[in-house]
Amino acid sequence: MEKEIFGVVADIKNLSALFESISFTYISRSENVEADRLAKTVLRNPSSSFTLMLSELGHL
């Protein structure tokens, strides 16, 4: 898990560099259950990301 978090932080740094302005806000896990579940699902199976996103939005 520790190696995984370094990859996530690296991705955040790389992607945030693409924006002129960006901010981050702490949200507790208890208030972010659905996003946490989706993120874990995508990390386990990255190839399903787009399909998962559409199904969660009610488009499939």
C-alpha positions as CSV (number, residue, x, y, z in Angstrom):
1,M,0.0,0.0,0.0
2,E,2.8,2.4,0.8
3,K,4.3,2.1,-2.7
4,E,0.8,2.7,-4.1
5,I,0.4,6.0,-2.4
6,F,3.7,7.3,-3.8
7,G,2.3,6.6,-7.3
8,V,-0.9,8.4,-6.5
9,V,1.0,11.4,-5.2
10,A,3.2,11.5,-8.3
11,D,0.0,11.4,-10.5
12,I,-1.5,14.2,-8.5
13,K,1.7,16.3,-8.9
14,N,1.9,15.6,-12.7
15,L,-1.7,16.3,-13.4
16,S,-2.0,19.4,-11.2
17,A,0.9,20.9,-13.2
18,L,-1.4,21.0,-16.2
19,F,-3.7,23.6,-14.5
20,E,-3.0,27.3,-14.1
21,S,-4.6,27.3,-10.7
22,I,-5.6,24.4,-8.4
23,S,-6.6,23.9,-4.8
24,F,-7.1,20.8,-2.6
25,T,-9.5,20.4,0.3
26,Y,-9.4,17.7,2.9
27,I,-12.6,15.6,3.1
28,S,-12.9,12.9,5.7
29,R,-13.3,9.4,4.5
30,S,-16.7,9.2,6.3
31,E,-18.0,12.0,4.1
32,N,-16.4,10.6,1.0
33,V,-17.4,6.9,1.0
34,E,-18.6,6.7,-2.6
35,A,-15.5,8.4,-4.1
36,D,-13.3,6.2,-2.0
37,R,-15.0,3.1,-3.2
38,L,-14.8,4.2,-6.8
39,A,-11.1,5.1,-6.5
40,K,-10.3,1.7,-5.0
41,T,-12.2,-0.1,-7.7
42,V,-10.4,1.7,-10.4
43,L,-7.0,1.1,-8.8
44,R,-7.8,-2.6,-8.7
45,N,-8.9,-2.7,-12.4
46,P,-7.8,0.4,-14.4
47,S,-9.1,-0.9,-17.7
48,S,-12.7,-0.7,-16.3
49,S,-12.4,3.0,-15.4
50,F,-14.4,4.5,-18.2
51,T,-17.2,1.9,-18.0
52,L,-17.3,2.2,-14.3
53,M,-17.6,6.0,-14.5
54,L,-20.4,5.8,-17.0
55,S,-22.3,3.2,-15.0
56,E,-21.9,5.2,-11.8
57,L,-23.3,8.3,-13.6
58,G,-26.3,6.3,-14.7
59,H,-25.4,6.2,-18.4
60,L,-25.1,2.5,-18.8
